[in-house]
Structure formats: C-alpha cells, structure tokens
Amino acid sequence: MEMLLLGGIVRLPNGSLDFEAGHTLWWTTRWLLRVNRMLLVRRIQPLSEELFQFAIHDLQLPVTEELLYFLRSMASYMAMGHILACIWFITSEVALWRYGVSWLSTPGMLPFRTETSMATDISEAHRALSEAAPTFTLDSVSLAREYLRSLLFSLECISTLFYGDIISMNPMELIAEIVITFWSIYIYGALVGAQGEWIDSQARQEAAFEQNLGELQRFLNENDVPKGLKRQVKAYYARMWRRHQGKPEFASVASVSKALYEDVVFATQHDFAAQVRVFRALDENFLRGLLVCLDYVVCSEGEEIATKGDMDRSMYFIAQGRILVRMDSGESMRERSEFFGEFALLYGISRLETCMALSVAELYRLDHEPYERLLQDFPGYRRRNKQSWTAPAPQNHSMLRANNYAGKRKNTATTIIGSAPILARRACVRNLDAVTTQNIENEVPHTFVYKSTMEMMAQLQTMHPEEAKQLILKVRAGSRKRLSRDIAQDQDDDDDGMD
C-alpha cells in the first residue's frame, strides 16, 4: 500500500472530513497506511527477552537484568506517550476544521506571541493574541512545534501534572481528553509499579544487609569485642557485599534442578578447579558434586583461619592469597591452588597446625557433612582422596636441593628439628638455616616413608582419630629427621670438597 504514495495525485478520500483536499498532508496519508504495523507490537516483549539474555550472558555487558527491564518499561511508556500525542493532535486537527475552534488555534496554547504582539502589560498581550486568532492558520506553525505541544499534553496526562495550559476547546477534543486521561491513569500506575520494583530489587537486599550489619555492630559494642576483631568482621562483610551483595553464593539458582545447579556451579568454578592439582585427577561427575559442596570464605589479613587443637572437620582450598601454616616443627607457606586442613577432614583428628592469612585470602571450605554425603554416591573416592590429598605429587623434586645451598647459613637447628633436640646438637645439623627448614617441611609429604604410611592408612576401613594423629605425627617427625640428616651430610661433603 505504501507504493501508492509514489503517485503524487493518489490520496485517501477526504469528503467525510469536510475540509479541502489540498490540506491533506503527505505524512498523514503515509501514517494511515502504516497503521497495520501496530500489530507487530505483540512481538516486542519476546524479542526484548531474547535480546536481554544475549546481552547479559553472551556479550557479558556490565548491566543488571533489573536495569534492562526498567529501561524497557520506560521505552514502552514513552512509546505510549507518543501514541497519545498523535491521537490528541489528529483529533484536534480534525476538530479544528469541523468546529472552527481548537486548542491549536487558541492563543497561548499552540501559537506563541510574536515580537509584534509582545507587550509589557498582560492585558495588552491577551488583546493582541485575540486579534491575531482570526487570521491564524496551521501552516504558520511548524510540524515539530505541533508535535512537541501534543507530546507535552500526553506527558502531563501520564505524570498527572496537568497544568491546564492545553485543554479541550470542542466536544471532540473533550471526548479525546477523557479517553487519554483514563489511559494515562493506567500508564502512570504501571510506570510507578515498574520503578518501584526496580528500586525494591536494588535496595531490599542492601537494606536487609545493613540491618544485619547494624545488629552485629551493636552486639560487638555491647560485649566489648576488641577493635581488631571488629575490623576483621567489617572487612569480611564488606568483602561479601562487593562479591555477592550480601547473598550466599549461587543463591539466585538455588531453586533450580540439581543437575542444572551443578552445571552452573561447574561452569562458574571451572577455572578455579583447573588450578588445584588434586582436582585434575578427579572424574568430572565427582568433581561436579565436590564443587557444589564448597563454601566461599574470605579472610582478612592477620586472621587465624584454624588453630592447633581445634576439632573442626573442614578442609580449605586457596583461591587467592597466602596462608602461613605454623606447626611445632616449623612454618610453611601455602598459596593459590594449594590446600590445608586435609587430616582434620579425612581422619577426624584435631588440628595439627595454626593457619593464618598473610593477606586478604579467598578460600573454599569443604565441610565433613556434605563431603560424607558425596562419598555415599562415590564410595571409591574415600580411599583415593585420602592417599592423593595427604601425599600429593611434588611439583619440583630439585627445588629442595637447589634452595639448600642458597644464602648464608645460620644456626637455627633447634627450630628446624623441633622435637628432636639430640639430633639438633649434632655439628652437621647445626648449620641448617631457616630457608632449609621451610624446604624440609614442604618436602616431608614426598618422602618414601611418609607416602607409604599415608597409603597404608588409606587402605584401612576404620581408624581411631587419636591413633591416626599419633601415627601422622611420628611419621612426619621421622621424615624430617631423615631429611635433615641427609641435607646436613650433603653440606659437610660439599664443604670438605671445597677444602
């Protein structure tokens, strides 16, 4: 039908409108021929849903879904305002030629005062506009001004801020104004509701989080908690808010099916799982279930994560940060992709070490209860994990020997040997330094005696926690003694060769 517009003499019949054909504008005819496109409005919502999903999940744009829905609501109501403006203008134009009077021709509504009609006195200004009204024609006003004044009327109706600067001047405009007013009431209510939902989605979680934080702050003040602990608590909550806005991790998908939930967790934490060496040997099905069992934990600098002697059956995997593991025999450093606390989880013994965060650390905690539920579905991994998690494969066997000869040696044998003072008094052992101490502690899990003992313990079906603890302490002490003796002997041989 739009092809008919190419003919300059083709126009819609205008006899029923009672005004001359020469005044029929080309854009009016084209608009009438395109009314059928209004039927495509019903496709906007499903198409916008697909567009939002593509923008958020495929393009990964830094916008929230609530903001996109709010912008869509604003766009839809602006479109409704445009439609109301068009209806109001078309009705007023038809009424102008039918009744001879309309807001389009009323002074002060559409036609503004010209320079010649301006006066300092208000009465003179009104008189000048009244005298100019009989000679007024729509051709003297630009189409843009006509549309903007009509749009202003529709927006005033929608926002309920009707100032009366544009009113109906004939019965046809009066009926149109009543219809537009009722329609605007619906639009205004829906707009306020959409904005309220958006504000609620943004502020509800924050308000609940601040309320919980305020109650916690009041509890800390009433019980005279030290300032250091208060700072740690505030740092923890600040970190949790920046990461998940105070919500538990994956809370938004907690109500989906188990398989879908595991898919989401696996896809989200796949990069972290690929960094942990002990996870690489796990079957994908078991790894999916294991990642679901992990709880996100954030620790501030200087915070003690675990204390020696605690009966806390949990294991920690390091995602970010550095952890100092302090034992009676010495200290060791754990960094990203490493773990600690495996004996407490696997054998139920009390903590053998005190672990402290040297920086802000992000950890994933594996508790005993969900781990046991997972092992009911994968019973074969009980023995495999006991063996692989307690005696992991070394990253670099030559690292210990290379570091043993670096730097100036200091007399720290008692710190190195710990509970073996007799061995520490030997001359060949007294030359070991603190760097060698840490290297020995890191090398203990890779000794033959230690690995054989861990393999034997993994084969046992049941073992009393106290017996397991004593056996672990003895095998670690024996492995340290052997490593210290071998390293000290190598140093003596090297010194004799230099002489």
N, C-alpha and C positions, 0 to 999 in steps of 0.2 A: 504493500500500500504506500510505503514511503516513496516509491519510484514515481508515483503520481505527482509528487511535489516538483519534479523536474519540469513539468509543464507550467509555464507562468500563468496560464489562464484557468488552470484547474483549481477550484476551491470548493469547500463544503457549501451546501445551500445555506443561505443566511436569512431566508424570508421569515422564518419563525422568530428570529431575534429582533426584527423590526428596526434594524439600522442598516446603513448603506454598505454595499459590498466592498466599496473602496476602503473602508476602515477595517476590514478583516486582515489581521496581520498574518504573515507567513509562519511565525513561530507558533501561533495559536493552532493553525491547521496541523502543523507537524506534531504538536503535543497531543492533539486528539487522536492522531493516527498511531501514536506510540502508547496509548493507554493500555493496550493488551500486554505490554511488558510488565505491568504491575502484577501479573500472575506469577512472575518469577520470584516474587518476594519470599514465597514459602521455601525457596531453596537457600536462602541466605543463612539460616541457622545451622543446618547440617554442614554446609560448606565452611562456615566460620569455625565450627568444631574441628573439622579436619585441618584447617589452616593453623589453629592454635596448637594442636598436637604436633604438627610438623615443625612449627617454630620453636616449641619448647624442647621436644625430645630429639628431633633430627638436627635442626640448626643450633640447638642449645643456646638460645638467646637469653641474656640475663634479665628476664622478666618473669613475674609470677603469673600464675594462671588467673588469680583473682583480679589482677590489674587488667588483663586482656578482656575478661568478661565485663569488667566495668567500662572499659573503653568501647566495647561493642554495644553496651546499653546506651552509652552517651551518643554513639553514632546513630543508633536506631531512633532515639528520641529527637535528634537533630533532623533526621530524615522526616519524621512525623511533623516536626515544626515546619519544614519546607513544604510538605504536602498541605498543611493547614494554611500556610501563607498563599499558596497557589489557589486553593479553593476560595479563600477570602478575596483575593484580587479578582479572580474571574467572576465571582458572584457580584462584586462591586462594580466591575466594568459593565456587565450586562444590566445591572440595576440602574446605572447612570444613564444609559440610553433609553431605558424603559420609563423611569420616573423623572429623569432630568435633574435629580439631586442625589448626591452620594458623598461619602467622606472623601472620595477622590477629588471632588470639586469644592469641598468645604474649606474655607480659609483656615490655615493653621494646622490642617491635618496632612494633606499631601502637598499642596502648593505653599512654598515658603514666601516670606516677604522679600521683595526685590529691593534693590538700592533706592529706587524711586519711591517706593511705598513705605520706606522706613521713616519713623518719626520718634521723637523723644517722648511724646505723650502717648499713652496706651490707647486712649480713645481715638486719637487720630490714626494710629496704626490699624485698629479694627475697622475704621471707616474706609481706609484705603484698600484693605483686603476685600471688604464688601463691594466696593465699586469695581474691583478687578474681577470679581467672581463671575459676572455675566459673560465676560469675554474670555473665560478660561477654557482651554482645550487640553486634552491629554497629550497631544503632540508636543506641547511646550515643556513637558516633564520627561526626563529620561527614563528608560525602562528600568535601569538599575535602581533609581530612587523609588520607583513604584514598588519594585520587589522588596527593597530593604524596609520600606514602611510597612508593607504587608507582613514581612518576617518579624518585624518588631511587634506587631499586633499579636501574632501567633505565639511568640515567646512570652509576651506579657500574660497571655491567657494560660500558658503552660506553667509559668512560675507564680501565678496568682498575684503578680504585682501589676495589676491593671490600673493605670494612671488616668484613664479617660481621655487621653489625647487623640485616640482614634476610636470612634463609636459608630454605630449603625445610624443611617440617616433615612432609611426607607424600609418597608416591610420585608423585602427580600434579604437585605443585609441583616435585619433583626433576626430572621429565622436562621440565617447562616451563623450569626454570632451565638445564638443559643446552642446550636449543634456543636460549634467549635468549643464553646465553654465546657459542655459536658464531656467532650472528647479530651479536652485539656485536663480535666479533673483526673481521668484515668491515667493519662501520661504522667502527670505530676506525682501521683501516688506510686506508680511503678518506678519512676526515677528515684524518688526518695527511698523506696524499698531497696532498690539495687545499690544505691550509695550506702545505705545502712548495712547491708550485707557485706559490702567491701570493707567498710570501717570495722565492722564486727570481726571479720576474719583477720584483720590486721591487729586489732587492739585486744581482742578477747584473750588470746594466748599470752600476750605481753602483760595484761592486767593480772591474770592468774599467776604468772611467773613472778611479777613484782610483789604480789600479795604473799606468796610463799617465802620469797626472799625477805620481806619485811618481818614475817613471823619468826623466821630463823634468826634474823638480826636481833630481834627483841629477846629471843631465848638466849643467844650468846651474851648479850649485855646483862641479863638478869642472873646468869650463872657465872659471871666474871671469867669468861673464857679469855686466855691470853691473846694479845694482839697478833702474835704470829699465826695462831690458828685462825683468827678472824680473817686475816689477809689471805690465807690459803683457801678458806671457804668462799670468799668473794671472788678470788681468781678462778676457782672451779666453776662457780655459777656463771661468771662472765664468759668463760670458755664454752660452756654448754649452750649459752644463749647464742653466741656467734655461730656455733656449728649447727644446732637444730632448733633455735628459737625456744629452748627450754623443753622441747618434747623428746621423748625417748627415740632412739634411732629406729628408723623404719616403722614408726607409729602410723604413718599415713597408709601403709599397705598391710597393717596387722589383720584386717578383716577379710583379706582375700584368701583363696585356697592355699593349702600347704605347698603344693607344687609351684604355684605362681610366686608365693612368698620366697621360697628357696631360690627360684630363678632371679628374683630381684636382688636378693642378698648376694648371690654368687656373682652376678654381673657388676654389682657395686664394689665388692671387695676382692674382685679377681686380681687386681694389681697388687694389693697387699699380700694375698695368698701366694702369688708367684714369687715374692721376695723371701718368704720364710722357707728355709731349706728343708725342714722336716715335713712341710706340706707337699713338696714336689713328688714324694713317693706315695702319696695317698691316692686312692681311687677317687674319681670325680664324684661318685654318689656319696661316698663317706665325707669327702671334703665339703660338699654342699650342706650336708647335715651338720658338720662341725662348725662351719661359718655361721649358721643360724644360732648356734649355742653361745657364740662370743658376745660379750657385753663391752661396749665402749667405755673407757675410763680415761680421764685426763687428770694429770698430777702436776702441781706447781713445783717450781724449783725448791729443793731442800725438803720436800715432803717425803716422809717414810711410807713406803708402799707396803712393806711387810717387815715384821720384827721377829727376831730369833725367838723361838719358843712358842709362837702363836700356833693355834690349831685351826688354821684357815685352809681348807681344802680347795685351793684355787691355783691356777697357773696363769701367767701373764706372757703375752706376746707383744713385742715392742713395734709400734708403727712409726713413731717419731720420738726423738730424744735420746738421752743417755741415762743409764741406770748403773749406780755403783752397788755391787754385791759384796758385802763385808762378812767374812767368816773368821773363825778363830785362827785359821792358818794364814790368812792374808786377804787381799782385796782383788777384785777383778771388775772389768768394765763390760757392760752389755749395751749394745747399740741396736740400731734399726735392723729388723728381720731376725733378731735373736729372741730368746725367751728365758724365763727363770721361774722357780717355784714348782718344777715338774715333780719332785719327790713328794711334796705335800698332796698333790692331786692324785698321783698314781698309786702311792702306798699308804696314804693317810697318816704320815708322820708329822710331827711338829716341825716348824720352820728351822732349817739349819743355818740360815743366813738372815742378815738385815739388809734390806734393799731400799735405796734412797735415790730419788730423782735428782740428777745433777743439772737438769734444765727442764723446761716445760716438756712433759712427755705425754704422748698419746698411746694408750695401751688398749689391748683387747684381753679381757679376762675370761677364762674358761673355768666355770664352777663345777663342782663334783656332781650335783644332781642332774643337770642337763647332759653332762658327759656320760653318766651311767645310763640314762635313758637312750642315748645314741648307741651305746655299746650293746644294748639289748637287740638292736636291729643289725649290728655288725659285730658279733662276738669275737671274730678273728682278730680284730684290731686291738684288743686288750693286750695281748702278748706283743704284737708288733710295735705298738706305741711305747710300751714300757722299755723295749730294747732300743728303739730308734731315738726316742726323746731323752733318755738318760745317758746314752753314749752315741752322740751324733758323729758323723764322719768329719774329720778335720778339714779345714779349708786349705791349709798350707802346712805341711809337715816340716818344712825347712825354716819356718818363721821362728820357732823357738830357738834353734841353734844359731840362727843369724843374729837374733837380738841378744843372746847371752854374752857376746863379745863386744857389744856396743857401749860406749861411755866409760866413765871412771867408776871403779868398783868401790863399794862402801861396806862397812862391817855391819850388816843387818841380818845375820844368820838366825838370830832368835826369832825375828819376825817371819823369816822365810819358813823355818821348820815348825814354828808354832809349838806344838805339844811334844816335840822331840828335843829336849834340852841336851841330852847326851850327844846326839848327832850334831847339834849346833856348836858344841865345844871343839869339834874336830877342826884342825887347821885348814883342811881342804874345803870345808863348808863355810868357814867364817868369811870368805872372800866374796860370797854371793851378794848381789845388790838388789834393790827394790824392784828394778825392771825385771830381773830374773825371777823374782817372787811372783809377779803377775803372770809371767810366761809359764811358770811351773803350774800355777793354778789353772790356767787355760788349757794346759796340755794333759792334766790329770785324766779327763774323760777319754783320752785317746790311748792310754796305756793298755797293755795287754791284760794285766791283772784286773784293772777296773772294768774293761769291756767284757771280760769273761765272767766276772761276778754279776754284772748287770744282765747278761744273757741268762745266767743261771737263775737269777731272781725272777726274770720274766717268764721262765718256764713253770714256776711254781703257781699252783692254782690259788692258794691262800697263804698268807704270811702275816704274822702279828706285826703291827706297826712298830712296836718297840724293838723287836728283833731286826726288822728291816732297817731301822735307824742306826742301831749299833753296827750292823754289818756294813752299811754305807760309810759310816764314819771311819771304821777300821780300814776298809779298802782304800778310801781316799788318803788316809794318813800313810798307809804303806806305799801307795803310788807316789806321794810327794817325797817320801824318804828316798825311794829308788831314783827318782828324777834328780833330786838334789845331789845325791851321791855321784850319779853319772856326770852331771854338769860340773861339779867341783873337781872330779877326777880329770875331766877334759881340760879344765883350766890349768890344773897343775901340769898336765902333759904339755900343754901349749907353752907354759912359762919355762919348763925345762928345755924345750926345743929352742926357745929364743936365747936361753943362756948358752 
